[in-house]
Amino acid sequence: MKFVFDLDGTICFKGQPVSEKVLVALEKLVAGGHEVIFASARPVRDLLPVLHERFHQFSMIGGNGSMVALNGKIISTVSFDEETISNIVQLLRAHSVSYLVDGDWDYAYTGPASHPIKNNLDPLRRAKNITLDKLQSIVKVLILTSDNMEEVEAQLSRMDVVVHSHGNEGVLDISPKGVDKWSGLQQLGVEEGEYIAFGNDANDIAMFQHAMYSVMIGENLQLAPLSSEKLSLCGDTEDHIVQRLMELGELTSINKSVKV
């Protein structure tokens, strides 16, 4: 069975790396014949710091599906077309937007030094913060602040892009048309209904829609209707995740399917 995991708010919390107890549980899944895939809003560059290096060869989906890595190498990226990125850049300028714009590896960041996103941004200094016009291709845009966020969101809704709103941080997350975590999974050859998904946010919706079974961590009103089960956020959330991984791993090894 394939197990697909979002990272932030799902198996790692408050910007901290995935804990050793969760990592060991993932290794037990692999030892039991299962496959583990990571699927995050983070670009692959920023996935690596929260995973121990012994996991860096695992299959990864970054940027909500805009980049896919296999065996430690990025094998696929999807970028905005020139017209769309031109329209987005005009929008950024018109509404005094601060942003994080990701290329294939390097990025352009104009947000506040104190913004929570900054804490997760290239902590290992593997990439360069360059000006927007120097990025060769653009795969993801985060709008951090604006003089009129409602108008920005309204204009984005009329563009041919995918937009997720991260309400807790007040951030708009923009990807190219047709890009989501499910499209990233398809790039890895994953088929409908052959995986178990763990997630916590609206950007996990497409991944949940095509899963055989899905586990929501915490509460999200958009994701809840697509969830097979929910694990509450509490002091021992990681222990509950580890226990559920053991149970699902054993169940799918025996039955190849999961029944609620």
C-alpha positions in Angstrom: 0.0 0.0 0.0 1.1 3.6 -0.7 0.9 6.0 2.2 0.9 9.7 1.2 1.7 12.4 3.9 1.3 16.1 4.0 3.9 17.6 6.3 3.1 20.8 8.2 0.2 20.4 10.6 -0.1 16.7 9.7 3.1 14.9 10.7 5.2 17.8 11.8 4.1 20.8 13.8 5.1 24.5 14.4 7.8 24.5 11.8 9.7 21.8 13.6 11.2 18.7 11.7 9.3 15.4 11.7 10.0 13.8 15.1 12.1 10.7 15.4 9.1 8.7 16.7 7.1 9.5 13.6 10.1 8.8 11.3 10.6 5.4 12.9 6.9 4.6 12.4 7.3 5.5 8.7 10.3 3.2 8.4 8.3 0.4 9.9 5.7 1.0 7.1 8.4 0.6 4.5 9.8 -2.5 6.3 6.3 -3.9 6.1 6.3 -3.6 2.3 4.5 -0.3 2.0 5.6 2.8 0.2 5.8 6.3 1.8 5.4 9.5 -0.3 5.6 13.1 1.0 3.3 15.7 -0.5 3.6 19.3 0.7 2.9 22.9 -0.1 6.6 23.5 0.5 8.9 23.3 -2.5 11.2 20.3 -2.5 14.0 22.6 -1.3 12.1 23.3 1.9 10.8 19.7 2.4 14.4 18.5 3.0 15.1 20.4 6.2 12.1 18.9 8.0 13.0 15.3 7.0 16.0 13.4 8.2 18.5 12.8 5.4 17.7 9.1 5.5 14.4 10.1 3.9 15.8 12.4 1.2 15.6 9.6 -1.5 11.9 9.1 -0.9 9.3 10.2 -3.4 8.3 13.8 -2.8 5.7 16.2 -4.2 6.4 19.8 -3.6 4.7 23.1 -4.2 1.3 21.5 -4.0 2.1 19.4 -7.0 4.2 21.8 -9.1 7.4 19.8 -8.5 8.0 16.1 -8.1 11.2 14.5 -6.8 12.3 10.8 -7.1 15.5 9.3 -5.7 16.8 12.7 -4.5 16.3 14.5 -7.9 13.5 16.7 -9.2 12.1 14.9 -12.2 9.1 17.2 -13.0 8.1 20.8 -12.6 5.1 22.7 -13.8 5.4 26.5 -14.2 3.1 29.3 -15.0 2.8 30.3 -18.6 4.2 33.8 -19.6 0.8 35.5 -19.9 -0.4 34.3 -16.5 2.7 35.2 -14.7 2.7 38.6 -16.4 -0.9 39.2 -15.0 0.1 38.0 -11.6 3.1 40.4 -11.5 0.9 43.3 -12.5 -1.4 42.4 -9.6 1.5 42.2 -7.2 2.6 45.7 -8.1 -0.9 47.2 -8.2 -1.7 46.2 -4.6 1.6 46.6 -2.9 1.9 42.8 -2.4 4.7 41.2 -0.4 5.4 37.7 -1.6 7.3 34.5 -1.8 7.7 33.4 -5.4 9.4 30.0 -6.0 11.3 29.0 -9.1 12.6 25.5 -9.7 15.0 26.0 -6.9 15.8 29.7 -6.1 13.1 32.1 -4.9 12.2 35.8 -4.5 11.0 36.9 -1.1 9.8 40.4 -0.2 7.8 39.7 2.9 8.4 40.9 6.5 11.4 39.4 8.3 9.0 38.4 11.1 6.5 36.6 8.9 6.0 32.9 9.9 6.7 31.8 6.4 10.2 33.2 6.7 11.0 30.7 9.5 10.5 27.8 7.1 12.2 29.4 4.1 15.4 27.7 3.0 16.8 27.3 6.5 19.8 25.3 5.1 20.7 28.1 2.7 20.6 25.7 -0.3 19.1 28.3 -2.6 19.4 32.0 -3.4 16.9 34.9 -2.8 16.9 36.7 -6.1 14.7 39.4 -7.7 11.6 38.2 -9.3 12.8 39.1 -12.8 15.8 36.8 -12.4 13.7 33.7 -11.8 13.9 31.5 -15.0 10.5 29.9 -14.3 7.9 30.3 -11.6 6.1 27.3 -10.1 4.4 28.8 -7.1 3.4 32.2 -5.6 2.5 33.0 -2.0 0.9 36.3 -1.4 1.8 37.3 2.2 0.5 40.9 2.6 -1.3 43.5 0.5 -3.0 46.8 0.8 -6.2 45.1 -0.4 -6.2 41.4 0.0 -9.9 41.0 -0.8 -9.4 42.7 -4.2 -6.3 40.6 -4.8 -8.2 37.4 -4.1 -11.1 38.6 -6.3 -8.8 39.2 -9.3 -7.0 35.9 -8.8 -10.4 34.1 -9.0 -10.8 35.4 -12.5 -7.4 34.1 -13.6 -6.7 30.5 -14.8 -4.9 29.5 -11.7 -5.4 27.3 -8.6 -5.7 29.4 -5.3 -5.7 28.1 -1.8 -6.3 30.4 1.2 -4.4 29.6 4.4 -6.7 31.3 6.8 -4.5 30.9 9.9 -1.7 32.8 8.3 -3.8 35.1 6.0 -1.8 33.8 3.0 -2.9 33.2 -0.6 -1.2 30.2 -2.2 -1.2 30.2 -6.0 -0.3 27.3 -8.4 -0.6 26.8 -12.1 -3.8 25.6 -13.6 -4.4 21.8 -13.2 -1.7 21.5 -10.5 -2.5 19.9 -7.1 -1.2 17.1 -5.0 -3.2 14.5 -7.0 -1.6 15.7 -10.3 1.8 15.3 -8.5 0.9 11.8 -7.5 0.0 10.9 -11.0 3.4 12.0 -12.1 4.8 9.3 -9.8 2.5 6.7 -11.4 0.1 6.6 -8.5 -3.4 5.5 -9.5 -6.9 6.2 -8.2 -7.7 4.5 -5.0 -4.4 2.8 -4.4 -3.1 4.9 -1.5 -4.0 6.2 2.0 -3.7 9.9 2.5 -2.9 11.9 5.6 -3.6 15.7 5.5 -5.0 18.7 7.3 -5.8 21.6 5.0 -7.7 22.6 1.9 -4.7 21.9 -0.4 -5.1 18.2 0.5 -8.6 18.1 -1.0 -7.6 16.7 -4.4 -5.4 14.1 -2.7 -8.2 13.0 -0.5 -10.7 12.8 -3.3 -8.7 10.1 -5.1 -7.5 8.2 -2.1 -8.7 4.8 -1.0 -8.8 6.0 2.6 -8.0 9.4 4.1 -7.1 10.6 7.6 -7.6 14.3 8.5 -5.4 15.7 11.3 -7.2 18.4 13.3 -10.2 20.1 11.8 -10.8 21.7 8.4 -14.3 22.3 7.2 -13.5 21.9 3.5 -11.5 18.7 4.0 -13.8 17.0 6.6 -16.5 15.8 4.1 -13.7 13.9 2.2 -12.1 12.3 5.3 -12.5 8.7 6.2 -11.5 9.5 9.7 -10.2 12.3 11.9 -7.4 12.4 14.5 -7.7 15.4 16.9 -4.9 17.7 17.6 -3.9 17.3 21.3 -0.9 16.9 23.4 -0.2 13.4 22.3 -1.2 13.8 18.6 2.1 12.2 17.4 1.4 9.1 19.6 -2.0 8.7 18.0 -0.6 9.1 14.5 2.1 6.4 15.2 -0.6 4.1 16.6 -2.8 4.6 13.6 0.0 4.0 11.2 0.8 0.7 12.8 -2.9 -0.3 12.6 -3.4 0.8 9.0 -0.1 -0.8 8.0 -1.0 -4.1 9.5 -4.6 -4.0 8.1 -3.6 -3.2 4.6 -0.8 -5.8 4.6 -3.4 -8.4 5.4 -6.5 -7.2 3.4 -5.1 -4.8 0.8 -8.0 -2.5 1.6 -9.3 -0.5 4.5 -12.8 -0.6 5.9 -14.2 2.0 8.2 
